[in-house]
Amino acid sequence: ININMRLLSILLLCFLWSSLAFPQNNTVSDSTQIDTDPFRIVSTDFKDKRETIVEIHNMPRVRSQDSLPLCYAFSAATIAQKKACDADDDTFQDRSDPNFCSKIPPLSAKEISPFSMMAWAKAPIGGGDGASALDNSHRTFSFIPESCLPFDQIANNITNKDPKAIDKLMTEIDRLYNKNRIENENKKREEVERRGATEAGVAICESCSVDNALVRQINDGFGIVASVPTVFEALEKETFSEFLYSVMLGKQALLPKCKKTGFIPFPRPKFDEYPKRETNAKKRDLLPKIIEVLKTKNPIQVGGVCLQKDLNTGGCKISHAIVVSGHKQVCNPLNQCRDLVKVHNSWGAEWQRKYNNGWVDAQTMIENIDDSPALVRGTLSWLL
């Protein structure tokens, strides 16, 4: 495995150890939590009202995030990939095949890596959101392709690791990280008192502020070469997860840079979202907005789909992000009708097949979108 994949495997293992959410493998851990079921298919006696069907074709291939908390990166990559496929650019267009976008092969330089969207979200792996990834990336519309950072190969490499050895290694690095931060805070406090300056005006030297034991543990445990400046910068982060992320992907990152590729020429796409501010929209507003966007022939990213709720607070503990690429109404012989949306999920082709090719009940999905205490800005996001 090359250095890019090995380092990303390490990074992802760090976050697995940190107990971040793995959406498709939820289990109820105690009596204060309950799993939800936001994706429900209707019975086969409901038939399409053909005049209501709005469906976007030539979507990117359905992929699987495996057990990694990267749903937002996959949904954002799907939105951006579709925009690249629709651009008037022969780099992506295969005018002889109306479904060419779904047939872009794995490891292709034409496919956007979800890891690129993870970086554009500018947040630790489990803490990112797809709306931010799209908003941050749409102006340049340049991404790292799958040919450089292939998700499937990296994810497969993770499954070969010994969980007990990882736990021992990460526990020790976590201990050294906290010890080093406390020591640095004490040094700053002492320097402030000595000089009579404010803490903001006090700087401590790199070489005397990084515990050699921490550097050795990172290098020996991961088989990499972390420099003092790399670890020094990362120690400024307030959480262990952010520390690990900074070591691998920060300004002094260990990860060798893959070249970003411009995926479409000018003009760049425009970003939009709904709601634009928290508190100014209700769940009842979401389906009309989804339909409105779909009619512009643009798929829409939906965040905050709740997979596990806290019974004490009513809030969402684990949420998920998906892409919606279609809407229709279906009715049964009793003339009872339901709205369906077509979900482009990151849980793999088998999930799509099992769930009616993604056509699920719209009301059930929307009822399970987190609005505690209000709909989050960018619950819906898309590119124009």
N, C-alpha and C positions, 0 to 999 in steps of 0.2 A: 504494500500500500504506500502511496507516495506521501510526502511530508504534509501536503495540504490536507489530505484525508485523515492522516494520523492525528494531526493537531485538532482538527474539528471533532474527531471521535473523542479525544480527551475532553474537549470543551463540553460536548453533549453529555458525556459520562458524569462530569462534574455536576451538571444540572439535574441529571437523573438522581444522583446521590442526594441532592438538595431537596428531594421530594416534591418536585413541581408536578402539576397535574398532567396526567396522560388521558386525554378525554375519552377515547373509545374503550378504555379498560377500567372505567370507574367501578368501584365497589363501595357500598355503604360502610363506612368505618365505625360509626357509632350511632346511637339512637337520636342524635341531634341533626343528622343529615339524611337526606333522601334523594335518590336518583330520580331524575325526570325522564320523560320520553317525548322529546320535542318533534320527533319524526314519525308520523303515523300515516299508513296507507289506508285508503278507503276500500270498501268491498267492491268486488268486480261487477256488481249490478249497477254501479254508477258509470254512466257512459259520457263521453265527451260532448260538450256543446261546441261544435266545430267553429262556429263563428266567434267564439271567445278566445281561441287559442292564440297566444303570443309566445313564440319560442325562438330563441336564438340558436342558430345552427353553426356548425364548424367551430365548436368549442375545443379548447385544449384537452388533451387526454386526462382522464381521471387518474389521480395518483394516490398513494398512501403515505401518510405521515408516520406510519408505524406507531411506536409507543412514545414518540417524542412530542413535546408540547409546542408544536410549530404550526398549528392550524392557521393562524393569522398569516404566516409567511406563505403557506400554500394557497390560501384564498386570494391574497394580494397578487401573487405570481400568476394565478389563473386570469385575473382581471387584466393585468399588464400584458400577458401573453396573447390574450384575445385581441387586444388593441394592436399589438405588433402584427398579428396575422391579418387584421383588417386594413392595415396601412397600405397605401398604394406604393409598394416597394417590392421589387422582384426578389429581394433577399428572402422574403417569407412567402410571397404569393406563389402558388402553383395553380395557375388558372385552369389547368386540365382536370383538377380534382377538387370538387366542392367541399370535401371534408379533409383537406390537407392539414389543417391545424391540429386535428386530433391524431394525425399520423406522424407528427414530428418524432423521430426515433429517440429512445433514451440515449444519454451521453452526447446529445447534439449541441453544437454551438448555436443553434437557433432556439434553444429552450432556456428559459430563465430559471436559474437555480433558486429554490426557496431560501437557501442560505443568503443569497443576495438581498432578498426582501427582509430577512432577519436583520441584516446590517442596516438597511434603510429605515427600519422601525426605530433604530437607535435606542434599544432597550435590551435588557437581559432576555434570554430566550423565552422564558415563561411569562414575561411581563410586557411583551410587545403587543401592538394592535395593528390590524391590516390597514385601517384608515390612515394612520400615521405613515406607514410604509408607502402607500400610494401618494400621499400628499408630499412626502419628502423626496420621492423619486421622479414625479411626473415632469418636472421642469427639464431635467437632463435626459430622462428616460434611457439611462445606461445601466446595465446589469451584468453581473457575473453569470456566464452561461453554465449549463449542466456539464459541458465538456471539461470545465475546470474544477467545479465543486459538485460532483455527482452525489446526490442525496442518498440513493439506494445503497451504493457501495459503502458510504460512511455509516449509515444506519446498520447495515449487516455486520460491519466490523465491531459495533458496540456489543452485539449479542455474545461475542466470544470472550468477554471480560469476566473475571472472577469477582462476584459482588463483595465477598468478604475482604479481598485484598483492596478493592476500591474503597470500601468503608474505612478500613484502617488507614490508608493513605490520606483520604480526604479529611478524616477526623484530625489527624496530626497537622495537616496544612491549615485547617480551620483554627486549631489551637495556636499555631505560630503566627497566623495572620492577626488574630485578636491580641496576642501578646505584643506583637510589633506595633500595632496601632496605639495601644495603651502607653507603651514606652515613648512613642513619638509625641503623643499628646502631653505627657509629662515633661518632655524636653522643651516643647514649645512654651509650656506654662512657666518652667524655670527661667527660660530665656526672656519671657515677657517681664517677669519679676526682676530679673537682673538688669535689664535695659530700661525698664519703665515704659516700654512700648506697648502698642496694642497687638493682639494676637495676629491680626491681619498683616501687620508690618513685620512679622518675624518669619524668617525662612530658615529651615534646617537643611544641612547638607545631605546629599543623596547617600554618599558612601557611609556616613555615620548614622543613617536613619533606616537602613535595611538590614535586617537580621540575616547573617550569612546562613544560619540554619534553615530559615524559610526558603532562601534561594536554592540551597542544596536539596531540600525536600522536594521542591517543584521539579528541579532538573533531574534528580535521581529517580523520582517516582514516575515522571512522565517521559523520561528519556529525551529531554529537550534542553535547550541552552537559553535560559531566561537571564537577561542582563540585569544589573542593578538598576539602571534607569527604567526598565520595564516594570520591575516590581515596585520601585519607588512611586511611579505614577499610579499604579494599581492600588497602592496602600492609601491613597487619598479617598478611595471609595468607601462608603459607609456600611456596606453589607458585603458578606462573603461572596454572594452570587455576583455582585457587581465587580468585586475584586477579580474573580476568576475570568469574567467576561473581558475585563480590561487587559489582563495578562495576555489573553489570546487575540483579542480583536480591537484593543485600544490604539492610541496614537503610536505607542511604542510596540505594537503588536508583534507577537512571535509568528503569527500565521503569514507565510509568504503571500504577497498580494497577487491575486488573479487580476488580469486586465479586464476592466469593465468594457462592455461592448455597447455601442449605441444601437438600440433595437429598431428605431424608426427615424426617418429624417424629419426635418421641420415641416409643418408646425408640430410642436409637441402637443400631446393631449392635455386637456384641462381636467382638473380634479374638482369633484363636488361631493357633498355629504349632506346627510339629514339625520337628526336635526343639526343645525349649525351651532346651536347653543343648548346647554342642558336646560330642562324644565319647559321648553316651549313646544313640545310635541307629546302626543299620547300614542299608545299602542294602536288605537283605531286608525291613526294616520299612516301607519307603516305600509299596509297592503296597497292603498291607492298610490302611494309614492313608488312602491316597487313596480306596479303596473305602468305607471307614467314613465319610469326610466326604461323599462323593457321595451316600450313602444318606440323609444329612440334607437333601438337595436344595440343597446349596451347592457351586458350583464351587470349585476349589482352584488356588492359584497355586503353580507349581513353579519354583524358582530354581536356578541352578548347573548348568544343562544345558550340558555342555561341548561347544564347537564346534571348539576347537583345543587340542591338548596339547603340552606341552614334553617332548620325548623324553629330555632329560637328567635332569629331575627327576620326570617322571611327573605333574606338576601341570597344572592347566588354565590356559591363557593367555587364552582368550576363552570366556566363558560367556553363556548366554542364559536368558531367563525366559519362561515360557508359562503358559497356563491349561488345566487339564484339566476337561472337562465331562461325561465319560462313561467307562464301563468295560464290557467284555463279554468273553466267551470265544468263540473260534471254533475249529472242528475240521474236519479234512479227512477224506476217506473211509477213511483208515487209522487214524482215531480219534486222530490227533496233534492236540493242542490248544494254543492260544496265548492269552495275555491281550492284549487291545488296550485302549488308552486313547484318548479323543477329545481331540485337542489343538486348542485355540483359539489360533492363532498370530498374531503381528503382522507376518507377511510377506505379507499380502494375500490376496485371494479366489482368485487363481490358484494360490497354494501350497496352499490348502485343497482346491481341486478336484483338483490333481495328486496330492495325498497322501490320497486316499480320504476326502475331506471331514474330514480330520484324524484318522481312525482309524489309529493306528500301533502297532507292536509295543511293548508295555509294557516287556518285559525289556531290549530294546535301549536305549530311552530311559533307563531307570533305571541301566543299566550305565554310561551316559555322564554321570551326575550326579556332580559333583565331590565327592570325599570325601577329598581330600588336604590335611592329614593326617586329617581327620574331616569328617563331615557338618556343614555350617555351620548354626548356629541359624537357624530360619525357612526352611530349605530348602523346606518346605511351609508355606503360610499361607492363611488364609481368614477370612471374616466369617460370623458366626452371627446 
